Amino acid sequence: MSASTKRQSARRTTEPPPIPADVLLGALPHPLLVIGEGLRIECANTAAEDFFQMSAGVLCRRALTDVVAFGSPLIALVEQVQRNETTVNEYGVELGSFRFEAPKLVDLYGGALPEAPGHVLIVLQQRSMAQMIERHLTHRGAARSVSGLAAVLAHEIKNPLSGIRGAAQLLESERTDSDRTLTQLICTEVDRICKLVDRMEVFGDERPLQREPVNIHDVLDHVKQIASTGFARQIKIVENYDPSLPSVQGSRDKLVQVFLNLVKNAAEAIGEERADGQITLSTAFRPGVRLSVPGSQARVSLPLEIAVEDNGAGVPTDLVPHLFDPFITTKPSGTGLGLALVAKIIGDHGGIIECDSRPRQTVFRALMPMAESEPTQGGRV
């Protein structure tokens, strides 16, 4: 045997044995699940045990629907992968479970297993829940800053504007036709500023809401009727409701104002030229969503999710964190007050609102408390 052959033989005998697959899976830092037919969990790694606070043995005796919250987007993702046998990624998804004190913010990655038809590999990458809370507190702070500004505008600007308009009207009666054009321009611009101030005054209204149980589906049906017969005539509006959703504790008129604003924004984002424009109004029950109240140990339950989704162009990524700030807008003639007002009204109801946007999919999601007079639905705790 030559020296070269001896070295090759020695190298083969010293090569380490292959690492078992379960060891590799256990070393992965991200939760991993394999979902089979009937949404049964067939495999879970160590990170998944920590994430769901259940052992692999317990997880693998359950279906995915028994582990995650009712209507979870993870279930829809698995079903989509099983149906289309394609890879699906979703980012910034709130994942709830009866094991969680609060939903976890995750990125989801799902792919089909060609060697095992009907099986789906799921990988979850957890984000910090602080991101959602931070956005909520930022929106609420922005609304408060506009409230103070509104009070100043109402008292310090409207009175001088009335004087300017009155003086222009007096001058108009004594001037030539060419001069009247200028005085009319003054009146027109004063009226425009007054309308802006009137909109700002809404932010200064700090009176407590007259709350009562409100059927949110009645609110959304009313909004849909207005939109379908007006600004969204050419757009398909789809309903995806949870019919057993409890009532919202709040003001019906204010909630109509909120969701009419969101649907109008969605219609404008789609545009009149699109033939495939679609707005989806959806509701869901998220029992695991709770929000810590700053300055206290209390945690507020926000189980009602109401979403407005459109397939428009989307919101620029750098604008999303500031979308609910006053005077932020993508419209050439917009004032940037609509979404700030939406954030204020939702905040006055004790809820939060956030936006997830990518091209052809923008979702405004409001999380709201349910009416105090209604008990939690059976089987949902």
C-alpha positions in Angstrom: 0.0 0.0 0.0 1.5 3.4 -1.0 2.0 6.2 1.4 -0.8 8.3 -0.2 -3.3 5.4 0.1 -2.3 5.0 3.8 -2.9 8.7 4.5 -6.4 8.6 2.8 -7.3 5.5 4.8 -6.2 7.1 8.1 -8.2 10.2 7.3 -11.4 8.2 6.7 -11.0 6.3 10.0 -10.6 9.6 11.9 -13.5 11.5 10.4 -16.2 12.2 13.1 -19.5 10.4 12.8 -22.4 12.5 11.4 -24.3 14.6 13.8 -27.9 13.3 14.5 -30.7 15.4 13.1 -32.4 15.9 16.5 -29.1 17.3 17.9 -29.0 19.9 15.1 -32.7 20.8 15.5 -32.2 21.2 19.3 -29.3 23.6 18.7 -31.3 25.9 16.5 -32.0 29.2 18.3 -35.4 29.7 16.7 -38.6 27.8 17.4 -39.3 25.1 14.7 -42.4 23.1 14.1 -43.4 20.5 11.6 -47.2 20.5 10.9 -48.9 17.5 9.3 -52.4 16.7 8.1 -55.3 18.1 10.2 -52.8 20.7 11.5 -51.3 18.1 13.8 -47.9 19.1 15.3 -45.5 16.3 14.5 -42.2 17.7 15.5 -40.9 20.5 17.8 -37.4 21.5 18.7 -36.1 22.8 22.1 -36.6 26.5 21.2 -40.3 25.7 20.4 -40.7 24.1 23.8 -39.4 27.3 25.4 -41.5 29.5 23.1 -44.8 27.7 23.7 -44.0 26.8 27.3 -44.8 23.2 26.6 -42.7 20.1 26.2 -42.2 18.5 22.8 -44.2 15.5 24.0 -47.2 17.6 24.9 -47.0 19.7 21.7 -46.9 16.6 19.5 -50.1 15.3 21.0 -52.0 18.5 19.9 -53.2 20.2 16.9 -51.9 23.7 16.0 -55.4 25.1 16.7 -55.1 23.8 20.3 -51.9 25.7 20.9 -52.3 29.2 19.2 -55.2 31.6 19.7 -58.4 31.4 17.8 -58.1 32.8 14.3 -54.3 33.0 14.5 -52.5 34.1 11.3 -50.1 31.1 11.8 -53.0 28.8 11.0 -53.8 30.7 7.8 -50.1 30.6 6.8 -49.9 26.8 7.3 -53.1 26.2 5.3 -51.8 28.5 2.5 -48.5 26.5 2.3 -50.4 23.2 2.3 -52.7 24.4 -0.4 -50.2 26.0 -2.7 -47.0 24.1 -1.7 -45.0 27.3 -1.7 -42.9 29.2 0.7 -44.7 32.0 2.7 -43.1 34.6 4.9 -45.0 37.0 7.1 -43.4 39.8 9.2 -44.5 41.5 12.4 -47.2 39.0 13.2 -48.9 39.0 16.7 -49.0 35.4 17.9 -51.3 34.6 20.8 -51.7 31.5 22.9 -53.4 30.5 26.1 -49.9 30.0 27.5 -48.9 33.6 26.8 -49.6 36.5 29.1 -49.5 38.8 26.1 -49.1 38.1 22.3 -45.6 37.7 21.0 -44.4 39.6 18.0 -42.8 37.2 15.5 -41.7 36.8 11.9 -43.1 33.6 10.4 -41.4 31.4 7.7 -43.4 28.5 6.3 -42.4 26.0 3.6 -43.6 22.7 2.2 -41.6 19.5 2.7 -41.4 17.8 -0.8 -40.4 14.4 0.8 -43.5 14.5 3.0 -46.6 15.8 1.1 -49.0 17.8 3.2 -46.4 18.6 5.8 -45.2 22.1 6.5 -42.0 23.4 8.2 -42.6 26.5 10.3 -39.8 28.6 11.7 -40.6 31.5 14.1 -38.3 34.4 14.8 -39.5 36.4 17.9 -39.3 40.2 18.0 -39.6 42.4 21.0 -43.2 43.1 22.2 -41.9 46.5 23.2 -42.2 47.6 19.5 -46.0 47.5 19.6 -46.2 49.2 23.0 -43.7 51.9 21.9 -45.7 52.7 18.8 -48.9 52.9 20.9 -47.4 55.3 23.4 -45.9 57.4 20.6 -49.3 57.7 18.9 -51.0 58.6 22.2 -48.3 61.3 22.9 -48.7 62.7 19.4 -52.5 63.0 19.9 -51.9 64.8 23.2 -49.5 67.3 21.6 -52.1 68.1 18.9 -54.7 68.6 21.7 -52.6 71.4 23.2 -51.9 72.9 19.8 -55.6 72.8 19.0 -56.5 74.9 22.1 -54.0 77.5 21.1 -55.2 77.7 17.6 -58.8 78.0 18.6 -58.2 80.9 21.0 -55.4 82.8 19.3 -56.1 82.4 15.6 -59.8 82.2 15.0 -60.6 85.6 16.5 -58.1 87.6 14.4 -59.2 85.7 11.3 -62.8 86.8 11.9 -61.5 90.4 12.0 -59.5 90.0 8.8 -62.5 88.6 7.0 -64.8 91.3 8.2 -62.4 94.0 7.1 -62.1 92.4 3.7 -65.8 92.4 3.2 -66.0 96.1 4.1 -63.3 96.9 1.6 -65.0 94.8 -1.1 -68.1 97.1 -1.2 -66.0 100.2 -1.8 -63.5 98.9 -4.4 -63.4 98.3 -8.2 -63.8 94.9 -9.8 -60.1 94.2 -9.9 -59.8 95.1 -6.2 -62.8 93.0 -5.3 -60.9 89.9 -6.7 -58.2 90.5 -4.1 -60.7 90.9 -1.3 -62.5 87.8 -2.3 -59.2 86.0 -2.3 -58.6 87.1 1.2 -62.0 85.9 2.3 -61.5 82.5 0.6 -58.1 81.9 2.2 -59.4 83.0 5.6 -62.3 80.5 5.3 -59.8 77.8 4.3 -57.7 78.5 7.4 -60.9 78.5 9.6 -61.8 75.1 8.3 -58.4 73.8 9.2 -58.7 75.2 12.7 -62.1 73.7 13.1 -60.6 70.3 12.3 -57.9 70.9 14.9 -60.4 71.9 17.5 -61.6 68.3 17.6 -58.3 67.3 19.2 -58.9 69.8 22.0 -62.1 68.1 23.0 -61.1 66.4 26.3 -64.6 65.6 27.5 -65.1 62.0 28.5 -66.8 59.7 26.0 -70.4 58.7 26.5 -69.7 55.0 26.4 -72.2 52.2 25.7 -72.0 48.7 24.2 -71.6 49.1 20.4 -71.9 46.3 17.8 -68.8 46.9 15.8 -70.3 45.0 12.8 -73.1 47.5 12.6 -70.5 50.3 12.6 -68.6 48.6 9.8 -71.7 47.9 7.8 -72.7 51.5 8.0 -69.2 52.5 6.9 -69.3 50.0 4.0 -72.7 51.4 2.8 -71.3 55.0 2.8 -68.1 53.9 1.0 -69.9 51.7 -1.6 -72.3 54.4 -2.6 -69.7 57.2 -2.7 -65.9 57.3 -2.8 -65.3 53.6 -3.1 -67.9 52.7 -5.8 -65.3 51.1 -8.0 -63.6 49.0 -5.2 -64.7 45.6 -4.0 -65.3 45.6 -0.2 -65.0 42.2 1.5 -66.2 41.3 4.9 -64.4 38.8 7.1 -66.2 38.9 10.4 -66.2 36.8 13.5 -70.0 36.7 14.1 -69.7 35.9 17.8 -67.6 39.0 18.5 -68.7 40.8 21.7 -69.6 44.5 21.7 -67.1 47.3 21.9 -67.3 49.7 24.9 -67.5 53.1 23.3 -69.2 55.7 21.1 -70.8 54.6 17.9 -70.5 57.9 16.2 -66.8 58.2 17.0 -66.1 54.7 15.8 -67.9 55.4 12.6 -65.6 58.4 12.2 -62.5 56.2 12.8 -63.3 53.4 10.3 -64.8 55.7 7.7 -61.5 57.6 7.7 -59.5 54.4 7.4 -61.6 53.0 4.6 -61.4 56.4 2.8 -57.6 56.3 3.1 -57.6 52.8 1.8 -59.7 53.8 -1.2 -57.4 56.7 -2.0 -54.3 54.4 -1.7 -55.9 52.0 -4.3 -56.9 54.8 -6.7 -59.7 55.0 -9.2 -57.8 53.5 -12.1 -57.3 50.1 -10.5 -59.8 47.4 -11.6 -58.7 44.9 -9.0 -58.9 47.2 -6.0 -60.1 45.5 -2.8 -60.7 46.6 0.8 -61.1 43.9 3.5 -63.0 44.7 6.7 -62.2 42.0 9.3 -62.9 41.3 13.0 -61.4 38.7 15.4 -61.2 37.8 19.0 -57.7 37.9 20.5 -58.0 36.9 24.1 -54.2 37.0 24.8 -53.8 40.7 24.0 -53.1 42.8 27.2 -51.6 46.2 27.6 -49.7 47.5 30.6 -51.0 50.8 31.9 -48.0 53.3 32.4 -47.6 54.2 36.1 -49.5 51.3 37.5 -49.5 47.5 37.8 -52.8 47.2 35.9 -53.0 45.3 32.6 -55.9 46.2 30.2 -57.3 43.4 28.1 -57.8 44.4 24.4 -59.4 41.2 22.9 -61.3 42.8 20.0 -59.4 43.3 16.8 -60.8 45.3 14.0 -58.8 45.6 10.8 -59.0 47.5 7.5 -56.8 46.0 4.8 -56.2 47.2 1.2 -54.2 46.1 -1.8 -53.0 49.6 -2.6 -49.4 50.8 -3.2 -48.5 50.7 0.5 -46.9 53.2 2.9 -43.2 54.1 2.5 -41.2 52.1 5.1 -39.6 55.2 6.6 -43.1 56.8 7.1 -44.8 53.9 9.0 -43.3 54.7 12.5 -44.6 58.3 12.1 -47.9 57.6 10.4 -50.0 58.7 13.3 -48.1 61.9 14.0 -49.9 65.1 13.1 -49.1 66.7 9.8 -47.6 63.5 8.3 -49.3 62.7 5.0 -48.5 61.2 1.6 -51.3 63.1 -0.1 -50.4 66.2 -2.1 -53.4 68.1 -0.7 -53.6 66.3 2.7 -53.4 68.0 6.1 -52.0 65.0 7.9 -54.6 65.2 10.7 -56.8 62.3 9.7 -54.7 59.5 11.2 -53.7 61.6 14.2 -57.4 62.0 14.9 -57.9 58.2 14.5 -55.2 57.5 17.0 -56.7 60.0 19.5 -60.2 58.5 19.2 -58.9 54.9 19.6 -56.8 56.0 22.5 -59.9 57.7 24.1 -61.6 54.3 23.9 -58.7 52.7 25.7 -57.4 50.9 22.6 -54.4 51.0 20.4 -53.9 51.2 16.6 -51.0 50.2 14.4 -50.2 49.8 10.8 -48.3 47.1 8.9 -47.6 47.9 5.3 -45.9 46.4 2.3 -46.7 46.8 -1.4 -50.2 45.5 -2.2 -51.0 44.9 1.5 -51.6 47.6 4.1 -53.4 46.7 7.3 -54.6 49.2 9.9 -55.4 47.1 13.0 -57.3 48.5 16.1 -57.3 46.5 19.3 -60.2 47.5 21.6 -61.7 46.6 25.0 -65.0 44.8 25.0 -68.1 46.1 26.7 -68.0 45.7 30.4 -71.5 44.4 30.6 -70.7 41.4 28.4 -68.9 38.4 29.8 -66.1 36.7 28.0 -67.3 34.2 25.4 -67.2 30.6 26.6 -64.3 28.6 25.5 -62.2 31.5 24.5 -60.2 32.0 27.7 
